[in-house]
Amino acid sequence: MALRFRLPKPSFAFFLQAAACAVVAWSVWDGGLTAPRTSSGTQPASAESTPDSAASNPFKDAGTATAPTPAAPDPAGTPAGSVASPAAPASGAGVAVQLAGATGFDGARLALTSIDVIVSRNDTLDRIFRRLKLSLADLASLRALPGLKTHLDSLRPGESLHFMHRDGELFGLERRLNDAETLEVTRAGDGLKANVVANPLETRTHTVGGRISSSLFEAVGNSGAHDQTAVALADIFGWDIDFVLDVRPGDSFVVTYQEIWRDGHYLKDGPVLAASFVNQGREYRAVRYTDPTGITSYYAPDGHSMRKAFLRAPLEFSRVSSGFNSARLHPILNRIRAHKGVDYAAPTGTPVRAAGDGVIRFAGVMGGYGNLIEIEHTHSITTVYGHLSHFVHGMRAGTHVSQGTVIAYVGMTGLATGPHLHYEYRVNGVFKNPQTVVLPAATPINASYSADFHAHTDPLLQSLDPAAGPMLVAR
């Protein structure tokens, strides 16, 4: 009897395995299969690699990925070894991280991690070191360096710190202390050293002019200057012009000022050197002068100080919601009641400044005024600030304040329909209109400084006079 054998029917897995074997065989035959990568991310050296090729790559032993490059014949006709490129930078939340090279103690190149940190509110260097898992022993060494503690304990929210480390060991730290100085920490030998490096600043003088159509800030910005210069103009002329009420479309200005630059980059607007402001057809001029004793202030061309005994308005850039009126209908009491001050509408929390030097006579709650501060000045003048949200710490009866000092913040306490400042100006107990009252005269410079004053300020004042034709706008 003849025996018959039945071969099993091939399964789908059989055909799949056969196909895979065919692909591998073809790859080996064609020479296209590459050696597998090691767990460190690098490929094993080929038989043609020389010992020198590994030594020439400082990042290879640090575990960074290598990128093969096409082999090119060298002058002798032999293939050149491939060179590894550093790993691409990585980034994390709040920090920027990348690899960099640093010279180790034995002369070899060590791979360092570079991190930029933006300081958050309530951040300390200790918290940042712990967050980045940096060596706290290195932090203790830094704080022990002479004079360095003060540079490390005053971090500012929003500033940037640059760290260089390897496995948590600190190799470098950079912090911009101010516009002109940078703190640089480096590792030298077995320890850390710190230096404060000077960053030279460059000043550039510009003269620009503009005409106001809607706001001072917009006009100054359109001229090419920045917000710092707009604020400076309001401060300089604030004793003569109420920038809340008096400024009109069509008013104009010319200002000569400095810009601060570092390493070819603009930093900020510097001080105003001279300025003119035409308000409702009347021109005011001011010039910056430092007297022989080192005191710097702004003066009119005749040498009288621009600074008067009182500010025209006790807060910046607001609007008048109710003026001085002896027969005003009270919005809450709904009856005719004299309004013996000026109401400046402003958002809650707007700083309120002392109009002049004086002593606080009262700080507390007073009837319809709500939270109120009353300041007594010389020449029997009293100023009153009402409806405040809260006082600056330390403002109490008997406290001496200087002109411009922030004493409180706008609110709507007492009888108020919205946030605003109620401001009064009294002379011998008599209410005066703060917007029109004649303020005490400015004090001129010392007569012995007159020649020096004109020698320094006349050229600056001349820069405000454009040639005949359109208004000067120079950049």
Order of alpha helices (4+ residues) and beta strands (2+ residues): alpha-alpha-beta-beta-beta-alpha-alpha-alpha-beta-beta-beta-beta-beta-alpha-alpha-beta-beta-beta-beta-beta-beta-beta-beta-beta-beta-beta-beta-beta-beta-beta-beta-alpha
